[in-house]
Amino acid sequence: MNKTSTLSAVVAGILLVLWLFSWWVSREPALLIEEVQQGLHLDDGSRVVGYNTTTALIRVTETLLQKRGGYMSNDILPPFSLLDNMPAWEFGVLEMSRDLALAFRKDFSRSQSQSAENAFLRIAQPQLNIDHRSWVLPSAESEYRKAIAQLYLYRSALVDPKQTDSQFYARADNLRDWLKNVEKRLGSYSQRLSASVGQERFNTDLAGDIAARQSTETPDRRFVKTSWWKLDDEFYEARGATWALLHFLKAVEVDFAEVLQRRNAMVSLQQIIRELEAAQQPIHSPMVLNGSGFGILANHSLVMANYISRANAALIDLSELLKQG
């Protein structure tokens, strides 16, 4: 074998190893349902309210840093810098985590609008909002670790009867305020995923209010289509967001059990969870397919949009149930 053939074989071997490694680190983490639903009980047998939801936020955020390949969104060296599916997944998880952290800070930990902010959450919540691509001074990972440390302190305070300043209020209004934000997230993902095949959409921005106004005029209708290069990014971002939301709602199922049962809303929450579980089914394809809806090939984006739309519809129903007396 001459030198040229040897060099070609070495290069091919290196490329194969890099491809296999890239595939390995791009696999999505397993679900952590048992961890977030385990909870904690005090010596008298009473359950610590808020422990599960706090644990869910901690473990979901930790997964960003501890999964295969670690946190990849801010990597600047190959092969990590050449990958886009897992960074998109990470961003979806991060967006849902940011929303929940904000709900903790302004709603779940406060008894009323005039009450003081929790000291731990006041530090944790902004640290999750650093640019997810920041890689130095400070790096995203270092800020997320600081946020996680503060969440651990908050969770420990929930268990300590001496630290009465740290509370978690499982009320219907608190839960509903957070769910309204989740509705908007899911609605956005559904629209973006549906645009994979291209759609002509009517302008409904001001529908329902004849006196409503907007800053600048927009066309009555426009054609929306996701770029071919962005299809997998949109898909995996939605996968990450629904993965995180599934854990959060599993924890809510425990912490808000009495509230949900009182309004006969537990089954509505379980329906949402079922749709999100379906959205996490394994992908039996080496790439995200983008068929034409009723064409020969599948369209993974439309399938994901269907599950998200169904979950969002059930989420709207749940919000209305929580609004009732």
C-alpha atoms as one frame of an Amber mdcrd trajectory, in Angstrom:
protein
   0.000   0.000   0.000   1.523   3.335  -1.037   1.650   6.458   1.102  -1.338
   8.051  -0.634  -3.553   5.038   0.051  -2.371   4.877   3.658  -3.096   8.565
   4.195  -6.553   8.192   2.635  -7.341   5.251   4.900  -6.223   7.201   7.976
  -8.314  10.237   7.013 -11.345   8.041   6.319 -10.888   6.336   9.687 -10.674
   9.673  11.498 -13.783  10.962   9.737 -15.668   7.780  10.641 -14.687   8.094
  14.289 -15.726  11.755  14.345 -19.054  10.888  12.711 -19.750   8.129  15.235
 -18.774  10.413  18.109 -21.008  13.197  16.755 -23.902  10.758  16.491 -23.304
   9.535  20.046 -23.269  13.014  21.631 -26.325  14.077  19.602 -28.612  11.459
  21.141 -31.274  12.972  23.379 -31.111  12.276  27.142 -33.474   9.815  28.764
 -36.525  10.992  30.678 -36.171  11.694  34.408 -39.789  11.186  35.415 -39.169
   9.072  38.514 -36.728  11.630  39.908 -39.081  14.590  39.569 -42.078  12.712
  40.993 -40.360  11.120  43.974 -40.778  14.172  46.222 -39.973  14.468  49.922
 -42.012  13.885  53.064 -41.361  15.296  56.523 -41.195  13.228  59.708 -44.905
  13.735  60.326 -45.703  12.284  56.890 -46.684  15.580  55.273 -45.436  16.312
  51.777 -43.142  19.284  51.104 -45.104  21.414  48.650 -42.960  22.729  45.820
 -40.186  20.179  46.272 -41.081  18.273  43.099 -41.358  21.307  40.838 -38.094
  22.725  42.160 -36.422  19.351  41.645 -37.729  19.223  38.082 -36.227  22.632
  37.288 -32.918  21.635  38.891 -32.618  18.270  37.142 -33.704  19.566  33.741
 -31.141  22.376  33.926 -28.446  20.010  35.189 -29.107  17.749  32.220 -27.988
  20.542  29.895 -24.556  20.380  31.519 -24.254  16.678  32.335 -25.641  14.887
  29.278 -23.450  13.216  26.657 -21.018  15.760  25.259 -21.915  18.272  27.963
 -23.289  21.679  27.026 -22.675  22.205  23.299 -24.393  25.459  22.307 -21.314
  27.610  22.962 -18.628  25.218  21.674 -16.305  26.852  19.156 -14.165  23.861
  18.171 -15.103  20.937  15.906 -16.769  18.525  15.875 -19.137  20.155  18.395
 -19.216  23.484  16.562 -20.386  21.688  13.417 -23.413  20.132  15.101 -26.744
  21.944  15.225 -29.419  19.458  16.324 -28.318  19.151  19.948 -27.688  22.916
  20.409 -31.215  23.512  19.097 -32.543  20.920  21.564 -30.636  22.620  24.368
 -32.142  25.998  23.483 -35.663  24.579  23.625 -34.976  23.119  27.079 -33.431
  26.404  28.195 -36.374  28.522  27.049 -38.848  26.403  29.013 -36.539  26.459
  32.041 -36.240  30.235  31.864 -40.016  30.611  31.819 -40.425  28.368  34.850
 -37.620  30.114  36.749 -39.369  33.439  36.149 -42.639  31.954  37.398 -40.835
  30.785  40.523 -39.452  34.255  41.154 -42.595  36.321  40.558 -45.428  33.896
  41.376 -44.783  30.542  43.026 -42.554  31.914  45.800 -44.697  34.973  46.598
 -47.924  35.081  48.588 -49.162  38.340  47.037 -48.078  41.164  44.735 -46.702
  43.237  47.624 -44.567  40.443  49.114 -40.775  40.475  48.881 -38.865  38.385
  46.350 -37.131  35.246  47.471 -33.401  35.896  47.912 -32.284  32.661  46.237
 -34.557  33.006  43.212 -33.626  36.660  42.751 -30.100  35.459  42.020 -30.920
  32.248  40.148 -33.412  33.549  37.595 -31.204  36.191  35.870 -28.291  33.760
  35.615 -30.339  31.478  33.385 -30.845  34.376  30.977 -27.240  34.755  29.891
 -26.677  34.332  26.143 -26.698  30.572  25.624 -23.793  30.904  23.171 -21.514
  32.782  25.572 -18.318  30.759  25.968 -16.035  32.995  28.058 -16.150  35.786
  30.659 -18.547  34.424  31.764 -19.383  31.164  30.094 -22.984  30.025  29.918
 -22.138  26.874  31.859 -20.684  28.783  34.819 -23.774  30.972  35.097 -26.124
  28.002  34.856 -24.195  26.232  37.613 -24.594  29.291  39.846 -28.332  29.275
  39.145 -28.567  25.577  39.988 -26.695  26.146  43.253 -29.212  28.823  44.252
 -32.112  26.522  43.356 -30.654  23.850  45.619 -30.514  26.398  48.435 -34.115
  27.370  47.777 -35.208  23.735  47.818 -33.368  23.120  51.082 -35.083  26.164
  52.578 -38.482  24.751  51.638 -37.737  21.751  53.848 -36.398  23.798  56.775
 -39.258  25.029  59.025 -36.956  27.732  60.395 -36.580  29.425  57.006 -40.095
  30.765  56.670 -39.050  33.359  54.088 -38.709  30.611  51.483 -42.093  29.262
  50.445 -43.810  27.667  47.472 -47.473  28.575  47.083 -49.424  25.930  45.164
 -52.382  28.074  44.154 -54.596  27.940  41.091 -53.814  31.528  40.068 -50.044
  30.934  40.256 -50.293  27.804  38.148 -52.568  29.456  35.616 -50.235  32.451
  35.143 -47.363  30.134  34.263 -49.520  27.981  31.993 -50.599  31.055  30.014
 -46.939  31.662  29.160 -46.534  28.018  28.201 -49.521  28.356  25.853 -47.706
  31.071  23.919 -44.556  28.981  23.686 -46.402  25.963  22.352 -48.434  28.086
  19.964 -45.238  29.530  18.516 -43.672  26.100  18.081 -46.794  24.786  16.386
 -46.824  27.648  13.876 -43.111  27.362  13.119 -43.282  23.604  12.636 -46.357
  23.857  10.416 -44.466  26.260   8.149 -42.224  23.375   7.078 -44.438  22.793
   4.025 -45.198  26.452   3.372 -48.494  28.147   4.136 -50.390  31.217   3.011
 -51.621  32.810   6.226 -54.211  35.500   6.722 -53.376  38.376   9.040 -55.375
  37.857  12.236 -53.208  40.059  14.450 -56.033  42.458  15.343 -58.944  40.037
  15.157 -61.563  40.385  17.885 -61.009  44.055  18.718 -62.178  46.723  16.283
 -60.326  49.423  18.209 -56.988  47.563  18.270 -54.002  49.159  16.536 -50.446
  48.110  15.735 -47.215  50.009  15.121 -46.886  49.456  11.355 -49.127  48.098
   8.612 -48.714  44.463   7.588 -50.063  42.599   4.526 -53.500  40.989   4.706
 -51.924  37.669   3.820 -48.394  36.336   3.487 -46.628  33.138   2.520 -44.607
  31.518   5.308 -42.146  28.687   4.748 -39.275  27.507   6.930 -35.898  27.450
   5.222 -34.681  23.965   4.326 -31.540  24.665   6.366 -33.600  25.471   9.489
 -36.054  22.555   9.446 -34.078  20.311  11.782 -33.271  23.234  14.104 -36.955
  24.075  14.525 -37.803  20.414  15.057 -35.164  19.758  17.711 -35.851  23.010
  19.523 -39.481  21.903  19.846 -38.307  18.439  20.982 -36.199  20.032  23.705
 -38.969  22.344  24.860 -41.530  19.552  25.096 -38.978  17.308  26.861 -38.501
  19.947  29.553 -42.213  20.770  29.798 -43.076  17.090  30.254 -40.908  16.977
  33.390 -42.320  20.220  34.736 -45.914  19.060  34.325 -45.130  15.692  35.914
 -43.904  17.620  38.959 -46.936  19.914  38.876 -49.115  16.805  38.928 -47.754
  16.145  42.433 -47.332  19.626  43.910 -50.691  20.944  42.687 -52.638  17.706
  43.165 -55.154  19.180  45.624 -55.761  22.252  43.462 -56.288  20.158  40.336
 -58.555  17.643  42.035 -60.695  20.365  43.577 -61.414  21.710  40.088 -61.698
  18.249  38.543 -58.787  19.223  36.282 -56.343  16.391  36.918 -57.497  14.472
  33.841 -56.894  17.573  31.691 -53.313  17.766  32.918 -52.822  14.069  32.276
 -54.063  14.516  28.710 -51.441  17.205  28.127 -48.769  14.921  29.551 -49.887
  12.107  27.248 -49.499  14.321  24.169 -46.046  15.463  25.295 -44.988  11.859
  25.884 -46.076  11.042  22.345 -43.951  13.936  21.084 -40.899  12.260  22.663
 -41.188   9.002  20.748 -37.893   7.786  19.240 -37.072   9.002  15.745 -36.492
   6.029  13.446 -34.884   8.055  10.694 -31.299   9.264  10.189 -32.599  12.748
   9.396 -35.651  14.958   9.843 -37.876  14.284   6.834 -39.893  17.055   5.222
 -42.490  15.444   2.995 -45.286  17.460   1.449 -47.940  16.595   3.996 -49.833
  14.021   1.935 -46.785  13.002  -0.098 -44.794   9.764  -0.169 -42.312  10.825
   2.517 -43.176  11.568   6.118 -43.045  15.090   7.507 -41.661  14.951  11.031
 -42.303  18.644  11.627 -46.027  18.268  10.958 -46.228  15.241  13.246 -44.557
  17.212  16.024 -46.821  20.202  15.333 -49.860  17.925  15.703 -48.836  16.700
  19.154 -47.944  20.205  20.297 -51.224  21.657  18.996 -53.219  18.980  20.807
 -51.272  19.605  24.010 -51.827  23.346  23.646 -55.574  22.911  23.134 -55.753
  20.826  26.314 -53.613  23.429  28.068 -56.126  26.156  27.195 -58.923  24.019
  28.611 -56.906  23.461  31.791 -56.343  27.205  32.197 -60.062  27.811  31.953
 -60.767  25.157  34.593 -58.264  26.794  36.940 -59.958  30.152  36.366 -63.285
  28.839  37.605 -64.166  29.136  41.306
